[in-house]
Amino acid sequence: MDRRSFLSTAALGTAATGLAAPAIAQENPQITWRLASAFPNSLKTLYGNSAELGKRVEAATDGAFKIQSFSAGEIVGGLQSSDAAAAGTVEVAHIPTYYNWGKDPVWAIPTALPFGLSARGMNAWLRFGGGNDMFNEFLSDKGLIGFPGGNTGAQMGGWFRKEINSVDDLKGLKFRVGGFAGKILERLGVVPQQIAGGDIYAALEKGTIDATEFVGPYDDQKLGFVRVAPYYYYPGFWEGGATVHFLFNQDAYNGLPEHYQSLLQTTCQSINANMLEMYDYENSRALRTLLAEGAQLRPFNQEIMKACFDTSKEVYAEISEENETFAKMLGSMREFQNEYYLWTQVAEYNFDTFMMVQQRQGTL
């Protein structure tokens, strides 16, 4: 190619690039949204992943699509973020939907039910088992559409001022416990309290509550619960794999260009994985810190676990008789759960068990 030919080609390329710019700008309209998180901004895992939606979407659209995040209490209280999204006060909420279970127990299922699925099982059921599609059918008359946006993994059972050695020890216990678990535990004498994350420590310190669960070591250590309630129980059988959802105002979402809608869905999926990866990385180190700070690690014994399991089945049966949507979603989840544990007890369970033995023996 001679010099003149090269310069002509280069000039044509520059012109073509210049012509493309307005088209790109037109394809990526300038949009600014607001997001209300259910969590305080002190929590890197939960609030941090709320804010991650805006960061990733803005980067992918070269700054055209902005989503500004607000922590619990800045616009609305943490428990009201989904109402704010439905009303259009904000365009997005990031919330465990079981915060709304009192309106309808169906809200609890997409986050976690007591003795429900693990994190991997929950992700599989929501995405491939029709769980999230059924949830969006439920949301269709509520002005919302939702996609999973984080999972905590199996949670801890919480912080207690006294040891819990029997079902009788649960009677009269004022326990901050999220979502649907309170309905189960109430049958065993617990007095459940629903308190947003940012308000828990003060309630525990003042004695307004006797115990609290939140998530797991990494978040719990930051919130300082060990200083006022040293007994740290496990597992949080009510949240074997708790999912947090991004809930979008339906009109706002439907008004987006299709490629923006697609971007939101794929970004939600990436954040869903991101949160679980953060917890898997951080929790073991945080647990060591908590033990050094005086945490007394305790398992719920089999008497307590079995009593809670049996009670949960009774409650689910009662609700299913009256709530067709609950029965449908629970039935779908249980059907998948039986298949899921059939498989995971073969390879995953035996591999992990062998490797845990090696870790305990110091042979890794």
N, C-alpha and C positions, 0 to 999 in steps of 0.2 A: 504493500500500500504506500503511495507517495504521500508527501507531506500535506499537499493541498487536499487530497482525498481524506486523509486522517482528520484534518481540521474541520472539513465539512461534516464528516460523520459525528465528530465530537460536538460540533455546534448543534446538529440535529438532536443528539442525545440530551443536551442541556435544555433545548427548547421543549422536548418531550417531557422532561422532568418538570419543567416550569408549568406546563399545561396540566400535569397530573395533580399538582398541589391543590387547586381549588376543588377538584373532584374528591380528593381525600378528605378535605375539610368538610365538604358537604355530607360525605358518608359518615363522618364522626361528629354529629352535632354537639354543641356545648350544652352540657346538662350538669346541674348541681343538685345533689340530694343530701339529706341528713339521715343519720342512723342513730337510733337510741339503743344503747347497750343495757342489758339487765345487770351489768357488773361494774364494780368500782375500778377506776383506772390504776389502782395499785396492783392488780392482778395481771401479770404479763401473759399468762396462758389464756384467760377468758376475755378480759377486755382487749388484750393485745391482738387476739384473733378477730375481735369485732372490728378493730381499726384496720386490720390487714386487708379487708375487703376493699376499702377505699384506696389503699396504697397500690394494690395489684391492678385494679380496674383503671386507675388514673395512669399508671405506667403503660398499660396495654393500649390505651387510646391517645397516647401522647398528650395527656393533660386535658382532653376534651370532656371526659366523664369523671366528675368529682363526687365523692361520697364522704362527707365530713362526719366523724364519729363523736358521740357525746356519751359520757359515762353515766351510770345510774344517778339520778337526782339532778343532772344538769338541765334537762328539759322536762322529763317526767321521772317518777320513781321507777326503780328496777322492775317491779312487778307490773307496771303499767305500760311497758314499752310496746307490747303487741297491740294494745288498745290504741296507742298513739299512731302506730303504722296503719291500722285499719281505718282510723279517722282521717288520715292524711296529714296529721300534725307533723309527722316525719314520714319518709318514704320507706324506711327499713327499720326493723327491730332485730336484735340478736338476743335470743332468749331460749332457755329450756321451756318448751311449751307446757310442761306439767305445772308451771306456775299458775296456769288457768284451769286446772282440773276441777276446781269448785264450780265453774260454769257448766262443765260437761266433762265426765271422766275420760272421754275420748282424747282430750287434750294431753293426757298423761302418756298415752301409748307411744307417740313418736319420740318422746324423750327416754323414758324407761318405766317399766312396771316392776314391782318387787318380784324377784325370781324370773326375770325376763332374760333377754339375750346379752351376751358379752359384746364388747365393742365391735369385733370383727363380724359377729353374727348380726348385730344390729345394722351395720353398714350394708351387709349383703341383703338382708331382708328389705330394708328401705329402698335400695336401689334396684335390685333384681327380683325381689319377691313381691313387688307391688305395694309395699308398705307406704312409701311416700306418695304414690299415686292415690291411694285411698285417703291419705291425710289431706291432699289437695282437693279431693272431692268434698271432704268435710269442710274445708276452708272456703269453698266456692261461693257460699252465701254470706261470708263474713268479711268480704273485701280484702282478702289476703291470698297470697300464694307463697309456698315455703319450700326451701331446700336445705338439707343437712349442712351445717357449717361448723362442725367440731364434735369431738367425742372425748370424754375424759378417761375412758377405760373403766375398769372396776374400781369403785370408790371405797373409801374407808367407812367404817361404821360410826365414827364420830368420837367426840370428846365428852367424858363424863366426870362429874365430881366424885362419884363413888363407883365401886366395882359392881358389875351386873353379873350375878352368878346364877340367876334363875328367872323364870317368867314372873315370879312374884316381885322381883326387884324392879320390874318395869312399871308397876302400879303407882299411879300418881306422879310419874316422872314428867316434868315439863321439858319437852324435847323439841328443839328446833329441827324439823326434818322437812326437806323439800318435797313438793309434789304429792303423789298419790300414797306414798308410804305411810303418811299419818293416818289414813283411813284404816289401814291394816293394823298398825300398832295401837290405835285407839281401842280396838276390840280386846287388846291385852292389857288395858289399863293406862296406857301412855296418854298424856295430855299434849297433843301435837301443837306446835307453834310454827306459823309460816312467817319468816322474817327475811328480808332481802340481805344479800351478802354483806353489804357495808354496815349493817346495823347489828350484826350478830355479836361481835365482841363485847360491846357495851351491855347488851342484854345478859350475857353470860357473866360478865364481871359484876353486875349489880344484883345477880341472883334472880332476875326476872325469869330466867330459864335455868334448868339443872344440867342440860346437856345440849350439844349441838353436833350435827354432821354438816360438812360442807362438800369437800371434794376428796382430796388426798394430800399426801405430805407436802408437796411443793406449795400449793395454795394455803394449806392450813398453817404451815410454818410462817408464812408472810403475815397471816392474820393474827398470830400470837396466841392461839387458843391454849397452848400448853401451859401458859402462865396462870390460868384460872381453872383448868379442868384437866388433870394429868393423865387420866385413864383413856387410852387411845385404842378403840375397838375396831375389829375387822371381822368379816367383810361387810361392806355396805350392800347387803343383799337386795336392797330396793333399787340399786343403780349398778347393775353388772356391766353396763356399757352405755352411759348416759349421753344422748345426742343433744346438741344445741342447734337450733334452727335459725337461719336467716329468713325472716318473714317480710315479704315485700307488699306494699300497698298494691292491690290488684290493678287499679286503673293506671297507676304510675308505671307498673311493670308492662302492662299491655300496650302502653303508649310508646314504649321504646322501639327503636329499630330492631329487627330480628337479630342482627349480629351483636347488639348490646345485650339482648336477652340471653343469647348463647354464651357470651362472655361471662355474664353473671353466674350462669349455671356451672360452667367449668371452673370459675374462680371459687365458688362455694365448695365444689368438690375438692379443690386443692387445699382449701383452708380446713375442710373436714379432716383431711389426712394430716395437715400441719399440726393441729392441736393435739391429736393423739401422739404424734411423734415427739412433741415437746414434753408431754407428761411422761412418756416412757423413758425419756432421757433424764428428766429432772427429779422424778419421784424417789429414786433409790438414794440419791445424795441427800435430798431433803429429809428422808427418814432417818438417816444417820445423824443429821444435825438435831432433829427433834429428840432422839434418844439421848443425845448428849445434854440436851436442855431439860431432861427430866421426864419425858414421856414414858408412860408405863404401857407397853404393848400388850393387848389382851384379845383373844379370839372370842366371839360369841360361841357359847357351847352348843352342842347338838340339840339339847332340850329347847333352847330359845329358837334356833334355826328351824326346827321341825314345827314348833308351835306357830311360828310366823308363816311358814310355807303352807300349812294346812289352813290357816286363817285366810291367807290370800286367795286360795282356791274357793273358799266359801264366798268371799266378797265378790270375786269375779263372776261366779255363777249367779249371784243375786242381781248384779248390774246387767249381766247379759240378758236376763229375762225381760228387762225393761228398756234396754238400749240396743237397738238393732245394729247400729254402726259400731258400737263397742264390741259386740259379739262377733261381728264380721272381721274386724281388725285383729282382735285377740285370737280368733280361730285361725286366721292366716299366719299370725306370728307363731302360735303353738305348733301348727303343722310344720312350718319351717324349722322350728327349734328342735323337734324330734329328729329331723333329718340332719340338722347341723351337728348335734351332739353325737349322733351315730358315727359321723365322719371324724370329728375332732378327737374323739377318744381313741381312735386308731393310731394315727401317725403323730399328730401334734402333741397329744397328751403324753404319749410314751417318750417322745423325743425330749420334751420339756422336763418331764420327771427325771429322766436319766441325767440330763445336764444340771438340774438343780442339785442332785445328789453329788455331782462332781464339784459344784460350787461350794457346797457345805463341807466337803472333804478337803477343800483347798487344792484340788488337782487340776483346775482350769489353767 
